[in-house]
Structures are given as structure tokens and as C-alpha cells.
Amino acid sequence: MTADHAERRGVVGAQSRRRHRSTRARLAYLLVALVMVVLSVIGVSYVRALVAPGYATFADKTSAWLRDHGAGSVVDQIETWYYTRHAPSQTPADTGQFAVGVPVSGAAVVLPTLPTPAGALHPPQWQIGSVTATGAPAVYTSRFEPDPTHPSVVTGVAVLASSALTMHLVLGTSEPRSPLNTSAAKVPPTDVASLAAVFNSGFRLSDITGGIYANGLTYRPLVNGQATAAIDDHGHLTVGSWGRDVTLTRHIVAARQNLELIVDHARPLPRNGSSAVGWGGTHLQYQYTWRSGLGIDRHNNIVYVAGNYLNLTTLAVALADAGAVRGMELDMHSGMSIFTTWTTTGSRRTPTKLLPTMRSSAGRYLAPDRRDFFYATTGPHPALPSAGTATQSSSPPGHTNK
């Protein structure tokens, strides 16, 4: 091989190596650019989820975004791992937080005797949480311990006198997600003066099989066998199994479903060691976390309970202890369970949380909220729009068999 030939080969080899390095560099740049684009798209999507209209906790915004982008199973695993490993303490709660003294007089409803707290001599008493314009009691509240094996757990309970109240279901800015949803997503300003109570609704509709009906429209089909909170055109709310206890008639103005009943015939159904997909499965049942539930007593008054460090069995027991003959789960986890009573102080309307440890603002739902919710007003029952009002719905509301 001549020196010139060797030199030419060396030059060609160097050029080839430079081309390969250049190609690898371009591929690396393209890969970095692609990753940056993907991260940018993800970042923009996540930021949009955070700043979308309506109130929600940061944790709720984040978990909802993850679920909407295919990471629901990951969220479930993380939540299950965390909440099943933080069982409540067995140290009794401070008995000073339970109401004592003379029971409320002039009660318009039959109030149950609540379990006596560990270390106390008497059961907790009921207090008046809200009154009508004439001063008659409309909402009663108390606290008690629903789990003798974990006496540190304290549950707040409210009983709403159905005869004194008109119930409402309000859609959130993102629950349900529908182009038909034009809800203001808050308590109407005209109803604040007569507001008696406000409380959370159920799980995100994308996380359950049940449906929702409101304002003459079916936003998601109602499913037979699902636990349902239904409101009629007199403002009365009932809780039952759809297709058995509650059906769609021309008098139903709103219906919200959330899994299956957890109390039926005054008996709590979920038991430790048992599992049912209808209650969300084991990944939800055994988590010790904030939970809330809704039911009706044998006189058709409304029962609401909520507390931290509850598993599903304890929630069901709490509803039954509070007098519910039928009951359902509502939303769960910190910031998702909120109940406030409203009273008049001078010329101002003042909200009070059922439990001071509830993380949401007491004034939540006076501003647009992402989630649907319920509220109660005092005064005469209005002629609410019903499913039979032709101007409310362009198509008949539907339901499906499970």
C-alpha cells in the first residue's frame, strides 16, 4: 500500500467517523427534543388540570389527572399501600369533644341514642345545628365513636329533618363532564339566606359504573342495583337501591348513584374479611382514611356521617348507629368529605363544620366547585322541575340494567 493510498484511507475513515458522530448527535438531539416535547405536553396538560375552573384540593386535582391519563391503577396501589398501613390508634379519644348535658328539646325528629364513648359515663347528646326562619330545629349534629376496637376514631353525624328542608343537587364544573353541563357549580346566591346545610357528593363518575340525572337530563345512565340519592319535586331526598327502592318517575328531579348500598334494612353490609366489587373492592374497603356516607332513617329523615381513619365497615356501622335504615358511600380521602351547617349571626350567615378537622373551607360551595354536591334550604317546598317537564329534556331520561 502506498503512502498516498494510506493517507486517503485515513482521510475517508476520519470523515466516516465524523459522519457517524454527527448522525449520533442528531439522533441524540432528536431524542432530547422528543422527550422535551412529551414533557412539555404532559406539563401543559397537568398545569391545565391544576388551573381549570372550580375548587378542588391539590391532591384531588393530581389524582384525577393521573386517572384520566391511564394511571388509575397506580394511584389505587399507592393509596391502598399508604392507607392500609396507617391504622388508627387504640388510645381513647378525648371525651371532652362529645356533647353532654340535657338533650335537645322540641326535636322534630326521633334522634337515636349514640354509642357511649370509651371512658365516658353517658352517650353523646345531640345539638341543634341549624334552624328554620321560625326557629324550629332543622339539622341536628353530634359526634361519637363507631369502632370500639379503635376508640380514637371520632365520627361526626348530622340528622336533617326532611319535613323542614328542601334538598338540592348541584353539578360541578367537571362532574359530570358533559357539554350539556352548564351548572354554575355553587349554591345560588338567592339560596344563601335560607341555607341550612351543604355536603359533598360521591366518587368521580369515571371511577364508578353508576349514573347521574339532574335538571331534566341524564348525564350518565342510571344503573339498576346501584345505591342512589334521589330528590323529588317536593325537595325530599331518599336513599335506596335503584330499581327496587327508587325508580324514575315524573316526580324525580335529581338522582346521584355511588356503588351499592352499605346499609340495608338497618344492617351494615360490609364486614371485615369480606369483599365486593360493588363496594369498590378490597383496594378501597380496607383503607383507613376520611370517608363520608348518606342515608335515611325509618322516618325518612336524612342521615350524614363522616370521619377520619374509617374503613368501609366502620362507615357502614356509623350510619347504622346513627339510625340509617338504608345508606350509601359518598366521597372519601382528605379534603373530599365536608359537611357544614349554616346559622344567622346578627346579619351574617355563618357556616360551621361538622368536624373541625375537615380540611375543606367551611365556605366551600359558595364559589364554583369541580365536584357535584348537595345542599339543604329551609322554608316552603318549591315546585321543583321534574322529569315530566317537557321543556327540561329533549329526550327521556334513561337507565340501564346492571
C-alpha atoms as one frame of an Amber mdcrd trajectory, in Angstrom:
protein
   0.000   0.000   0.000   1.430   3.362  -0.990   1.702   6.284   1.378  -0.845
   8.253  -0.693  -3.316   5.389  -0.559  -2.933   5.047   3.177  -3.395   8.752
   3.610  -6.579   8.717   1.522  -7.936   5.807   3.587  -7.153   7.706   6.763
  -8.976  10.774   5.497 -12.005   8.705   4.427 -12.062   6.924   7.789 -11.946
  10.178   9.682 -14.756  11.591   7.562 -16.820   8.441   8.155 -16.303   8.672
  11.902 -17.305  12.322  11.839 -20.456  11.433   9.883 -21.299   8.687  12.406
 -20.694  11.063  15.290 -22.807  13.676  13.563 -25.595  11.150  12.985 -25.471
  10.014  16.603 -25.505  13.615  17.744 -28.531  14.382  15.566 -30.322  11.314
  16.939 -29.454  12.364  20.472 -30.715  15.883  19.807 -33.907  14.492  18.277
 -34.408  12.192  21.258 -33.865  15.038  23.698 -36.218  17.237  21.677 -38.834
  14.473  21.623 -38.557  13.978  25.378 -38.837  17.727  25.897 -41.917  17.887
  23.674 -43.531  14.979  25.533 -42.693  16.506  28.906 -43.937  19.861  27.678
 -47.235  18.352  26.531 -47.575  16.477  29.823 -46.652  19.601  31.736 -49.162
  21.740  29.866 -51.858  19.108  30.391 -51.108  18.880  34.107 -50.989  22.653
  34.543 -54.332  22.956  32.760 -55.751  20.378  35.157 -54.470  22.387  38.112
 -55.851  25.738  36.937 -59.145  24.507  35.456 -62.258  26.288  36.787 -63.703
  25.157  40.091 -62.280  24.381  43.511 -60.556  21.085  44.283 -57.732  20.095
  46.587 -54.255  19.744  45.082 -54.306  16.002  45.824 -57.677  15.625  44.106
 -56.504  17.556  41.044 -53.370  15.437  40.802 -55.025  12.051  41.312 -57.821
  12.961  38.893 -55.270  13.951  36.232 -53.340  10.709  36.726 -56.523   8.636
  36.484 -57.565  10.481  33.346 -54.214   9.603  31.772 -54.272   5.871  32.412
 -52.545   5.765  35.790 -55.614   4.898  37.843 -54.270   1.501  38.883 -51.028
   3.120  40.051 -52.967   5.660  42.130 -55.055   2.848  43.634 -51.953   0.862
  44.574 -50.258   3.851  46.197 -53.387   4.839  48.138 -54.013   1.259  49.249
 -50.410   0.813  50.347 -50.480   4.048  52.336 -53.936   3.964  53.928 -53.890
   0.282  54.901 -50.622   0.824  56.785 -51.879   3.664  58.931 -54.438   2.047
  61.219 -55.995   4.321  63.845 -54.706   4.417  67.394 -56.316   2.335  70.128
 -55.935   5.213  72.581 -59.396   6.547  73.525 -60.382   9.935  72.170 -60.694
  12.962  74.430 -64.211  12.695  75.885 -64.355  16.478  76.178 -65.214  16.765
  72.490 -68.508  14.900  72.888 -71.646  16.914  73.615 -73.033  16.321  77.103
 -75.885  17.693  79.171 -79.600  17.911  78.585 -80.806  16.508  75.231 -82.225
  18.994  72.739 -85.852  19.814  73.460 -88.605  20.126  70.930 -86.893  17.820
  68.453 -88.959  17.409  65.304 -87.378  14.019  64.647 -86.650  10.884  66.657
 -82.926  11.018  67.382 -81.040   7.781  68.093 -79.025   7.160  71.234 -75.417
   7.122  70.123 -72.770   4.706  71.477 -71.153   5.794  74.734 -67.510   6.807
  74.139 -64.724   4.884  75.841 -64.100   6.405  79.266 -67.382   8.340  79.312
 -70.396   7.704  81.543 -73.105   8.814  79.157 -73.756   8.748  75.402 -73.116
  11.942  73.420 -76.053  14.322  73.176 -77.429  15.987  70.085 -77.104  19.692
  69.376 -79.126  21.919  67.081 -77.004  22.744  64.054 -79.448  24.836  62.043
 -82.965  26.201  62.419 -85.795  27.384  60.200 -86.913  31.004  59.881 -89.331
  30.391  62.772 -86.593  28.966  64.982 -87.634  25.330  64.666 -84.735  22.825
  64.580 -83.865  21.686  61.062 -80.463  19.997  61.456 -79.104  18.127  64.475
 -75.429  17.262  64.937 -73.277  15.187  67.249 -70.084  13.105  67.446 -69.473
   9.536  68.546 -67.084   6.582  68.399 -68.265   3.960  65.868 -65.398   1.484
  66.348 -64.850   0.023  69.867 -61.579  -1.581  68.733 -60.240   1.839  67.710
 -61.723   4.300  70.245 -59.555   7.110  68.884 -61.822   7.313  65.828 -64.475
  10.027  66.099 -67.290  10.366  63.589 -69.400  13.448  63.015 -73.096  12.869
  62.397 -75.943  15.065  61.221 -79.655  14.320  61.010 -81.632  16.586  58.693
 -85.366  16.931  59.302 -86.932  16.194  55.932 -90.183  17.966  56.811 -88.332
  21.244  57.365 -85.952  21.192  54.413 -85.752  21.291  50.638 -82.858  19.316
  49.168 -80.886  20.222  46.047 -78.220  18.545  43.895 -75.783  20.871  42.119
 -73.468  19.735  39.327 -69.782  20.659  39.494 -67.651  22.279  36.817 -66.138
  18.893  35.904 -68.527  16.390  37.495 -70.238  15.334  35.375 -68.100  16.033
  32.330 -70.585  16.842  29.626 -71.147  19.619  27.083 -74.685  19.731  28.468
 -73.398  20.686  31.913 -73.826  24.448  32.227 -74.132  24.476  36.012 -72.886
  27.482  37.983 -71.418  24.799  40.299 -72.175  26.684  43.514 -75.012  27.439
  45.899 -77.165  30.086  44.183 -76.741  33.450  45.951 -80.528  33.651  46.321
 -80.473  30.492  48.481 -77.723  31.519  50.899 -80.183  33.301  53.213 -82.136
  30.063  53.739 -79.154  27.703  53.626 -79.248  25.042  56.357 -76.541  22.565
  55.326 -74.156  21.719  52.482 -72.298  18.458  51.929 -70.229  16.516  49.414
 -71.500  14.027  46.861 -69.941  10.755  45.653 -66.956   9.458  43.687 -65.970
  10.769  40.283 -68.344   9.286  37.734 -65.447   7.963  35.655 -64.452   5.803
  38.647 -67.840   4.094  39.097 -70.472   2.385  36.964 -73.430   4.391  38.242
 -75.045   7.444  36.738 -76.429  10.887  37.441 -79.614  12.679  36.465 -80.393
  16.352  37.069 -82.152  19.318  35.509 -84.231  17.037  33.294 -81.154  15.482
  31.704 -79.436  12.125  32.047 -75.727  12.938  32.129 -74.891   9.278  32.633
 -77.411   6.392  32.595 -78.748   5.249  35.950 -77.987   1.604  36.723 -80.279
  -0.856  38.489 -78.942  -2.083  41.815 -76.803   0.996  42.461 -77.115   2.988
  45.681 -78.913   6.199  44.768 -79.666   9.510  46.446 -82.807  10.788  44.710
 -84.668  14.074  45.137 -88.324  14.535  44.191 -90.202  17.633  43.088 -91.091
  18.487  46.694 -87.436  18.644  47.654 -87.478  15.383  49.608 -84.366  13.201
  49.409 -84.346   9.442  49.767 -81.608   6.818  49.573 -82.133   3.360  48.154
 -81.267   0.758  45.568 -82.201   1.938  42.077 -84.945  -0.204  40.580 -86.031
  -1.543  43.972 -86.467   1.391  46.366 -86.191   4.222  43.852 -87.308   4.414
  40.228 -87.513   7.195  37.691 -90.932   8.807  37.790 -92.124  12.183  36.629
 -91.579  13.443  40.179 -87.840  12.695  40.336 -85.754  15.818  39.687 -82.292
  14.529  40.589 -80.559  11.206  41.190 -76.929  10.516  42.069 -75.504   6.995
  42.248 -72.393   5.723  44.032 -71.631   1.982  44.171 -74.042  -0.268  46.135
 -75.836   0.176  49.450 -73.661  -0.306  52.522 -76.639  -0.270  54.914 -79.880
  -2.093  54.138 -82.778  -2.897  56.466 -80.808  -1.054  59.187 -77.949  -3.570
  58.891 -74.376  -2.609  57.921 -73.458  -4.850  54.989 -69.657  -4.722  54.537
 -67.808  -6.895  57.037 -64.082  -7.130  57.658 -62.780 -10.138  55.773 -65.401
  -9.851  53.039 -65.017  -8.084  49.735 -67.306  -6.985  46.944 -66.641  -5.162
  43.703 -69.952  -3.382  44.267 -68.365  -1.544  47.195 -65.187  -0.682  45.329
 -63.204  -3.857  46.060 -60.520  -4.539  48.630 -58.311  -1.691  47.440 -60.942
   0.731  48.762 -62.656  -1.201  51.550 -59.739  -1.599  53.917 -58.201   1.853
  53.645 -58.232   3.827  56.910 -58.994   7.278  55.615 -61.532  10.089  55.517
 -64.925   8.728  54.472 -68.478  10.000  54.296 -71.867   8.367  53.936 -75.512
   9.274  53.403 -78.687   7.501  54.451 -82.270   7.840  55.596 -83.824   6.750
  58.872 -87.117   4.931  59.340 -88.939   8.285  59.381 -87.332   9.396  56.081
 -85.056  11.942  57.711 -81.593  12.315  56.190 -78.522  10.936  57.962 -74.973
  12.042  57.109 -71.793  10.739  58.744 -68.112  11.463  58.144 -64.807  10.929
  59.873 -61.130  10.154  59.505 -59.471   6.731  59.914 -62.612   4.904  58.812
 -62.598   1.749  56.741 -65.752   0.828  54.854 -67.056  -1.470  57.593 -66.760
   1.275  60.208 -68.504   3.760  57.906 -71.427   1.365  57.475 -71.597   0.739
  61.230 -71.561   4.501  61.859 -74.513   5.026  59.513 -76.486   2.248  61.206
 -75.608   3.582  64.683 -76.900   6.991  63.571 -80.268   5.488  62.660 -79.942
   4.844  58.931 -82.083   2.021  57.546 -80.561   2.426  54.093 -77.208   4.033
  53.437 -74.592   4.617  50.761 -70.980   5.694  50.467 -70.160   9.226  49.449
 -66.685  10.567  48.666 -63.517   9.615  50.535 -59.988  10.841  51.344 -58.787
  14.080  52.868 -60.477  17.218  51.606 -63.291  15.296  49.913 -65.620  14.847
  52.912 -67.166  18.136  54.032 -70.426  18.996  55.794 -71.343  22.424  57.129
 -74.381  23.763  58.929 -75.430  27.377  58.481 -76.836  29.801  61.028 -77.531
  33.517  61.224 -75.320  35.620  63.471 -76.629  39.159  63.507 -76.935  39.991
  59.821 -74.359  37.442  58.714 -74.677  33.824  57.625 -72.113  31.665  59.413
 -71.005  28.140  58.442 -69.788  25.546  60.949 -68.010  22.336  60.009 -69.414
  19.071  61.301 -65.867  18.207  62.411 -63.232  20.939  62.823 -60.629  18.632
  61.252 -62.409  18.588  57.892 -59.841  20.115  55.543 -62.088  21.945  53.097
 -63.107  25.534  53.726 -66.348  25.992  55.674 -67.489  28.289  52.884 -66.852
  25.734  50.173 -69.604  25.511  47.553 -70.379  29.235  47.722 -67.853  29.513
  44.893 -67.712  27.248  41.824 -66.569  23.725  42.681 -65.377  20.921  40.419
 -67.448  18.266  42.176 -71.202  17.910  42.403 -72.715  18.414  45.869 -75.940
  18.583  47.888 -77.394  21.434  49.878 -80.489  21.968  52.019 -82.621  25.075
  52.397 -85.360  25.886  54.886 -88.780  27.255  54.065 -91.686  26.035  51.952
 -91.022  23.340  49.386 -90.974  24.937  45.915 -92.442  23.430  42.775 -89.176
  21.982  41.523 -88.801  20.991  37.845 -89.408  17.296  37.295 -88.576  14.697
  34.675 -92.037  15.189  33.264 -91.385  18.809  32.339 -91.139  18.764  28.555
 -89.051  21.930  28.351 -86.377  20.399  30.570 -85.356  17.441  28.466 -85.181
  16.801  24.746 -85.039  13.038  25.309 -86.458  10.784  28.020 -84.030  10.054
  30.841 -82.725   6.525  30.743 -81.476   3.758  32.943 -79.686   0.517  32.345
 -79.716  -2.903  33.924 -76.596  -3.816  35.792
